[in-house]
Amino acid sequence: MSDSPKQLQISDKVVETLVQSIFRKNGVNPEEAKRNISDEQKRMIKEMVEDLKKQVEEFNQNQKKEKKG
């Protein structure tokens, strides 16, 4: 992966902030939600996150190519 640890740390913070905001807006207690999620839902979320990471990486690579070219 070409992302530096600092870039990944920033991305993680952005995701965490967005998730917390969504939970707060919808009155969701994160600890309660963790206890009530099924294994299938966990698997689906992990797959979705991996897909999004790949899309972001591809987007970033395309942006770098456009800047060079």
N, C-alpha and C positions, 0 to 999 in steps of 0.2 A: 504494500500500500504506500502511496507516495505522500500521504498526509503526514505532517510533522505532529509530534505529541501535543504541541501547543494548539494546533488547529483542531485536533480531535477533542482536546479539553474544552475549547470554546464551543464546538458543536454540541458536546455533551451538556454543557451549561445551558445552551439555547433550548435544547430539547427538554431538559429538566424544567426550565422556566415555563415553557409552553404547556407542558403536561400539568404542572402545578396550577397554572392559570385556568386551564380547562376544568380540572378537578374542583377548584374553588368556585367557579361559575356555576357548576352543576351540583354543588353540595356533596361531593364525593369525599369520603374519608379514605386516603390512600392505604392505610393499614388494613382497613376492612375490605377494600377492593382486592388487595393481595390475597387475603384469606379465601375470598369467594370466587376466584378465577379457576376455571377447569384446566386440566393439562392440555386439552385440545386448544383452548383459547391461548394459553401460553405459547404453544407451538406456532399457532397462526401469527401471533404478535411478533415472535422472533423471526419468522419468515418475512413478515412485512418490513421489519426493521432492516434486515439484511438486503432486501430488494431496494429499499430506499437508500441505503448506504451505497449500493452499486450505482444507482441512478445519479446520486450526488457526485460520486467519483467520476463517472462518465461525463457529467456536465462540466465539472472542473477541468477535466482533461481537454474537452472541446474548447473551453474558454481560453486555456493556455495556448492551444493550437491557433486559435483565431488571433490572439495577441501577437504571436510570432509571425504569422503569415499575413 
